């Protein structure tokens, strides 16, 4: 029997390439419940595809602007409470 425990938080990041990548933007969700996992693929492809559906009540959007010289500036965060449909300050 397969047993699964959903993570408390889930984070997805996007970073720029290079030898020392900076995090450009990201999403952190909490609390997370994995509601579905499906595997599959397309005919003729050698890669397996996995689709994971998540349910969560808060999300934090993070964005890192770049300075003129290309280095990272201070991170900007927005926390949104989906259940309350409003901005929140606590994550």
C-alpha positions as a printed NumPy array, in Angstrom:
array([[  0.   ,   0.   ,   0.   ],
       [  1.312,   3.418,  -0.962],
       [  1.223,   6.084,   1.741],
       [  1.841,   9.721,   1.003],
       [  2.323,  12.716,   3.244],
       [  1.831,  16.121,   1.663],
       [  4.536,  18.715,   2.282],
       [  3.729,  21.676,   4.513],
       [  5.214,  24.09 ,   1.973],
       [  6.057,  23.817,  -1.705],
       [  8.403,  26.191,  -3.553],
       [  9.026,  26.734,  -7.251],
       [ 11.85 ,  29.018,  -8.372],
       [ 13.057,  30.45 , -11.626],
       [ 16.661,  31.582, -11.867],
       [ 18.885,  33.024, -14.528],
       [ 21.623,  30.889, -15.977],
       [ 25.315,  31.218, -15.422],
       [ 27.934,  29.939, -13.042],
       [ 26.297,  31.647, -10.058],
       [ 22.554,  31.84 , -10.815],
       [ 20.342,  34.353,  -8.993],
       [ 16.744,  33.557,  -8.107],
       [ 14.627,  35.794, -10.351],
       [ 11.165,  34.879,  -9.127],
       [  9.407,  32.177,  -7.195],
       [  6.182,  30.943,  -5.688],
       [  5.893,  29.387,  -2.24 ],
       [  2.598,  27.747,  -1.317],
       [  1.341,  26.785,   2.136],
       [ -0.225,  24.647,   3.542],
       [ -0.044,  22.242,   0.623],
       [ -2.194,  19.225,  -0.105],
       [ -1.305,  17.   ,  -3.061],
       [ -4.701,  16.239,  -4.577],
       [ -3.649,  14.301,  -7.671],
       [ -0.603,  12.669,  -9.28 ],
       [ -0.772,  11.366, -12.856],
       [  1.995,   9.866, -14.951],
       [  2.113,   9.423, -18.672],
       [  3.804,  10.569, -21.831],
       [  3.341,  10.983, -25.547],
       [  3.797,   8.234, -28.071],
       [  7.302,   8.177, -29.446],
       [  8.854,  10.185, -26.632],
       [ 11.367,   8.665, -24.243],
       [ 10.422,  10.967, -21.334],
       [  7.879,  10.213, -18.689],
       [  5.585,  13.109, -17.841],
       [  4.206,  13.656, -14.359],
       [  1.33 ,  15.996, -13.534],
       [  0.918,  16.979,  -9.885],
       [ -2.107,  18.959,  -8.696],
       [ -1.722,  20.993,  -5.514],
       [ -4.275,  22.628,  -3.246],
       [ -3.094,  25.466,  -0.979],
       [ -4.547,  28.422,   0.898],
       [ -1.667,  30.938,   0.819],
       [  0.888,  31.819,  -1.805],
       [  3.952,  34.04 ,  -1.583],
       [  5.151,  35.6  ,  -4.83 ],
       [  8.82 ,  36.644,  -4.752],
       [ 10.527,  38.768,  -7.363],
       [ 14.18 ,  39.81 ,  -7.459],
       [ 14.755,  42.872,  -9.642],
       [ 18.147,  43.427, -11.201],
       [ 20.353,  46.466, -10.713],
       [ 21.875,  48.318, -13.668],
       [ 25.056,  46.212, -13.355],
       [ 23.043,  42.973, -13.565],
       [ 23.402,  42.024,  -9.896],
       [ 20.42 ,  41.133,  -7.729],
       [ 18.545,  43.868,  -5.894],
       [ 16.374,  43.435,  -2.782],
       [ 13.663,  40.763,  -3.046],
       [ 10.054,  41.973,  -3.3  ],
       [  7.417,  39.701,  -1.724],
       [  3.636,  39.599,  -1.893],
       [  1.669,  37.168,   0.261],
       [ -1.882,  36.366,  -0.804],
       [ -4.44 ,  34.52 ,   1.333],
       [ -6.658,  32.699,  -1.154],
       [ -9.318,  31.753,   1.401],
       [ -9.705,  35.371,   2.568],
       [ -9.087,  36.756,  -0.956],
       [ -6.792,  39.47 ,   0.359],
       [ -3.155,  40.363,   0.878],
       [ -1.582,  38.988,   4.057],
       [  1.559,  39.856,   5.997],
       [  2.121,  36.481,   7.709],
       [  3.235,  33.399,   5.816]])
